[in-house]
Amino acid sequence: MTGRKAIRSLFAWLYAALLMALYVSSAVVAAIFLGGRRAFWLLAPKYFERAAKAFGITPILEGWESLPEAIKSGQQPAIFIANHASLFDPPMIIVSLPCKPVLIAKKGLAWMPIVGQAMMLAEFIFVDRHKGAKSAASIKAAAQKIRNGISVAYFPEGTRSTTGRLRPFKKGAFALAAESGAPIVPLAIVGGHRTLPKGEWRVCPGEYRMTVGKPLWPQDFSDAGTLRRHAEVRMREMLNEQ
């Protein structure tokens, strides 16, 4: 069984790599006529859907229908925060969330071959995680984009969990909510660590379940720190419910 899993994973990775080169090249050409963001959303979900099928992954979104209509329609931008245990978390969010959120990523990812180019086409927001003036400027720039009507997806743990258990939240997403006034929407992901844990390359097929929680509005909390603590508690509750 382990041997078959490794062989399937190997062929799926090769297929996904070749397909990525094709789709990114197509997106670069399409961006000339459509703009980078439109080109990305035209092609990226199709690529990730085909790649997920090759790996045997089935994304499932739950709770979306319970969100306020303004968030679902994109009239109210939101900050979707998700737990992070797998490399597949970002693409499954892109495939699943109808509001087409921009992902918040660390600045270094912009220089990754092919992946960084695709992220820049999509106008992903790159933030400087170091403390000080650069970090504050990153938050202000990202908040302005949210105020302009763009929803974002953020992994507040800062990195992937090696155990699948939720790591303590960092403050960036919540400072961004306080700065922009946008609600925090928890997104509990179950299946990421089982599918592809950190340090592993063999993929375990199965369901990738994402559950949307009730929005947390920054104005309902005394400060960003209090919002962060409530959001972390709520995320733990949602994961335990799964």
N, C-alpha and C positions, 0 to 999 in steps of 0.2 A: 504493500500500500504506500509506504514511504517513497519507494522508487518511482511508482507511477505518479505520485504527487510532485516529485522533483522534475520528472520529464515533462509533465503538463505545464508546470510553472516555467521551465526553461523555454519551451516553445511559445508560451503566452507572452513572456517578457520580450522575446525576439520579435514576435508579431507586433506587440505594443510599441516597441522602439521604432520599427520600420514605419508603422502607421503614424506615429508621432511626427517623424520627419516629413511625411507626406502632408499631414494636416497643417503643420506649422508653416510649411512652404506655401500651401494654398492660402492660409490666413494672411501671410505677408502680401501676397498678390491681391487678395480680396480687400485688404486694408487700404490699398491705393484708391479704390472706388467707394468703399463703404465707411472707411475709418476703422481704426484698430479695434475699438470696443465692439462695434457691430459685427466685424469680421470674426472676432473671437467667439462671440455668443452664437453666431451662425454655425461655426464648425466644432468648437470645443466640446459641447455636450454630446454631439454625434460621435466624436472620437472616444470620449470616456465611456459612453454606452457600449461601443464595440469592444473596447479594451476590457471593460468589466465582464462582458459576456464571455470573452476568451478565457478569463481567469475563473469563470463560474461564480461571479459575485452578483447578487440580486439586491439592489438598493431599494429600501422601503421607507417612505416618509409618512409619519403619523402626526396628527395634531395640527396640521396646517390650517384645516378648515375652522379651527377655533380662534385663530388670530383675528384681530380687528381688520375690517375690510380695507382700511387705509394702508395698513402694512402689507397685506396680501397684494393689493393693486400697485404698490410702489409709490403711492401718494405720500405716505409717511415713511421716510427712510428709517432703518433700524440697524442695530449692531447685533448680529447673531453670534453668540459665543458658544463654542463647542469644545468638548473634551477631545484630547489629541493622543491617540495611541498607535496610529498607523500612517504610512505614507499615502494610503488610499483615502484618508479623511478629506483632504481638499477636493480631489476630483469627484468624490461622491456628493459633496455639498454642491458643487457646480452642476452636476447632473440632476440633483433632487430639488433644490430650492427654486420655485418659479419666479422669484423677484430678481434673479440674476445679480447676486451680491458680488462686490469687489472684495477680494481677499486682502487682508493686512498681512504683510510678510516682512521678515527682517531684510535689511538693506543688502546683505551679501548675496541673497538669492537672485538678485537682478543680473548678476554676472555669470550665472550658470548657463552653459551652452544649451541652446534650443529652449529649455524650460524658462530661462530668464527672458528670452526674446518673446515667448508666448505671454508671459506675465506682463511685460511692458506693453504689448499690443492690447491686452485687456484692461490696461490702465490700473493694475493692481497698485495698492498704496504701500510703498516701502518706508519703514520707520527705522530710525536709529535708536537702538535699545540702550545705548550708553546713557548714563545720567548726565544732566547738564543742559546747556542751551540747545544743542542739536536735537536731543530727545524732545524737549519742549516744543521746538519748531516743527518737528515731525507730527506731533499731536495736533498742533494748531492747523497745519496744512491738511491733515486728514479730516479734522472736524469741519473745515470749510467745504470739502468735497461732500461730506454727509449733508451739511446744510443746503448744498446745491441739489440734493435729491437722490444721492447714491447710497444704497444699503451696503453694508460691509459684513464680512465674516471674519472672526477673530478667534485665535486659540489662546486664551488667557493663561494657560499653564506655561507658555513660552517655549515649550519643546515637547517632544513625544514622551509619554510615560513608558517606562521599560517594563512595568508590571501590569499595565491595564488599569491600575487604580488611579483615581484623580489626584493630581499634584496640586499644591497650593496655588491659588490664582495670583498673578502679578497685577499691578495696578493700571497698566496701559489702557486696556479696554474701558475701564471705568472712568479714568481721567478723560478719555475720548467722549464718553457718554455725557459727562458733566460739561465738557466744553461745547459739544454740539447740541445737547438737549434731546438727542435721539434715545429711544428706549433700548434697553438690553433685552434680547430674546434668547433664553437658554435653548440649546440644541444638544440633547443627550444622544451620543452615538454609542450603540452597542453592536459589537461585531468586528470593530477595527482591530483590536488586539488579537482576537482569535484568527482573523483573516491574514494579517501580516504584522506580527510584532516587531518592534525595533530590533535590528540586528539580524533579522531573518530574511531570506529571499524566496523561500518556498511558500506559495500562497495556498491557503485553505479555502476552498469554495464554500459558499453559503450566503446567508442573508446579512445585509448591512443595514441595520435598522436605525433610523434617525427620528427622534421624537421632539417636537417643538413644544416649548413651555410657554407659560403666561408671561407677557412683557413686564419688565420692571422699569418704571419711569424714574429718571434721575431726580426729578423734582420732588419725588415722594420720600427721598432720603436726605439726611442732614449733610452728607458729603460723599465724595467718591469712595472713601474707605468703607463707609457703612454699606454703600451699594455693593461693593466688591464682596463683603462678607455675606450679605444676603444672597447674592448670586451664587456664591460657592456652595452655600448650604442647600439652595434650591437644586443645583446641579447634582449634588450628592444624593438628594432625595429622589430625583428623577432616575438616576442610574440604579439606585437600590430598588426602585419600583420595577425596573426591567429585569 
